[in-house]
Amino acid sequence: MARANAQYYAAHDPFQDFTTAPEVSQAFGEVLGAWAAVTWQAMGCPNPVILVELGPGRGTLIRDALRAIGRVAPAFRAALAVHLVETSTRLRAAQRQAAPDATWHDRLGDVPDGPLIVLANEFLDALPIRQFVRRGTGWAERWVVAGTFEERPAEGFSDARAPEAAEGNVLEVGDAAAGLCAELARRVRNSGGAALLIDYGPLRSAPGDSLQALRAARAADPLKDPGSADLTAHVDFQAVAHTATEAGAACYGPVPQGVFLVRLGLVQRAFTLARQLPPAKGAAVIEAARRLVEPTAMGSLFKVLAVCHPALPCPPGFEDP
Ligand code: SAH
């Protein structure tokens, strides 16, 4: 999965195959920029401060966030240095148009030390997973051999998430996502700051096969032509939050994206934008905001998790109702 996605992102324009929240509405990046500004104030306004985005795609989110930050928090804009974590040279070129002053890295570990705020939308879902299948009283691991799944006994594998798994149940283990979140947790604990992770996945860990491939916005066979389609899996937010908490951070959420964005004022922002436009264009802006927050669209499948330094107050959008 890691190799297939590296090849896919290096050679394709992923936005031919799927669309993402920042591409749906500029209000998405703007409210995340405002979130970062409030978080920076809660951190005590460190100067300098590092603003990181993981997997920025076309750079739309960071461009919209920086524009909003410049407007609502010019002191934060002046204090921040943008660091983008991106492996695809093709996408880096697009990101350079959006954030010319950024510094690029292949991995989070290469971002310099210091107080930081991290944003990541649809990044964790692209990281590789392993799948285990319940067979008899034990588990087999799925390997991919010559284009098909092959099961091999996974001796010693057990999982507290599935004590009563039925024959044939699939369990996914996202070591890469958990490892990244542990690294984020250590960084915010040691240097101060917070990370905001937005992705799709269930609120609670559950067995199930969520590996999927998207080609031209349609589900495709994940094993066909590896590297030609985007491979994703649901993010196990409970597992990720557990890892981050163990590593010394305070976690908030996951909350559904719709709830989070409404609390952050995305709907009001969309109405403000719409009022400045001719009616048909204004209606499209409102419709885009609806798509991001409505439970039947992206509002409920997508979740938001914050990984924070333990001394920070509850970040905006995560307050108990
Ligand atoms: N956040 C963007 C793009 C999501 S697509 C948006 O919301 O529109 C996933 C992004 O993560 C792409 O930019 C891809 O090139 C990048 N990516 C995927 N795997 C990566 C990895 N292992 N390391 C760094 N970047 C990666």
Residues whose N, C-alpha, C, O or C-beta is under 5 A from the ligand:
A	BS01	SAH	Y9 T20 P22 L54 G55 P56 G57 V85 E86 T87 S88 L91 D106 N121 E122 F123 A126
